[in-house]
Amino acid sequence: MTLMTDDKITPVTDRILKDALLQYCEFYQIDPQTVVDQAVSDFLGHHDQTVISLVHGYAEMATLNSEICREYSGCEAKID
């Protein structure tokens, strides 16, 4: 079994995983590529949420850092 990605083929090399996938697909009469596509989509969706959370956190920190800079910029001006 292979996974198609932009004209490249990435084989599923874990024999136990491949066998489990093929047994599952045979039992439920599902195309293995459909299962792989859904699994990859779910995986990326989960990781996209992690990245979105990180970006949101960095944006909040940028706002906080800007507030701190504004608050203490007067102190630096007095030193010069």
C-alpha positions in Angstrom: 0.0 0.0 0.0 1.2 3.5 -0.7 0.2 7.1 0.1 0.2 9.5 -2.8 1.5 13.0 -2.1 2.2 15.4 -5.0 3.3 12.8 -7.5 5.5 11.1 -4.9 4.7 7.8 -3.4 5.5 7.1 0.3 5.2 3.4 1.2 3.7 2.3 4.5 6.7 0.4 5.8 5.4 -0.8 9.2 4.2 -4.3 8.3 2.0 -4.6 11.4 0.3 -1.3 10.7 -0.2 -2.2 7.1 -1.7 -5.6 8.0 -4.0 -4.0 10.5 -5.1 -1.4 8.0 -5.8 -3.9 5.3 -7.8 -6.2 7.7 -9.8 -3.2 8.9 -10.5 -2.1 5.3 -11.5 -5.7 4.2 -13.9 -6.0 7.2 -15.6 -2.7 6.6 -15.2 -2.8 2.8 -13.4 0.5 2.7 -10.6 1.6 0.4 -7.3 1.8 2.3 -6.5 5.1 0.7 -9.7 6.6 2.1 -8.7 5.5 5.6 -5.2 6.9 5.2 -6.5 10.2 3.8 -8.9 10.6 6.7 -6.2 9.6 9.3 -3.8 12.2 7.8 -6.5 14.8 7.7 -7.3 14.2 11.3 -3.7 14.2 12.3 -3.1 17.5 10.5 -6.3 19.0 11.9 -5.1 18.2 15.4 -1.7 19.7 14.8 -3.1 22.7 13.1 -5.0 23.5 16.3 -1.7 23.3 18.2 -0.1 25.7 15.8 -3.1 28.0 15.9 -2.9 28.0 19.7 0.8 28.8 19.5 0.2 31.7 17.1 -2.6 33.1 19.3 -0.3 32.8 22.4 2.5 34.6 20.6 0.1 37.4 19.5 -1.0 37.8 23.1 2.6 38.0 24.2 3.4 40.6 21.6 0.6 42.7 22.9 1.8 42.3 26.4 5.4 43.1 25.4 4.2 46.3 23.6 2.4 47.4 26.7 5.4 46.8 28.9 7.6 48.7 26.4 5.2 51.7 26.5 5.1 51.6 30.3 8.8 51.6 30.7 9.9 53.7 27.7 9.8 56.8 29.9 12.3 55.2 32.3 14.7 54.7 29.4 14.2 58.3 28.2 15.1 59.6 31.6 18.4 57.7 31.6 19.6 59.2 28.3 
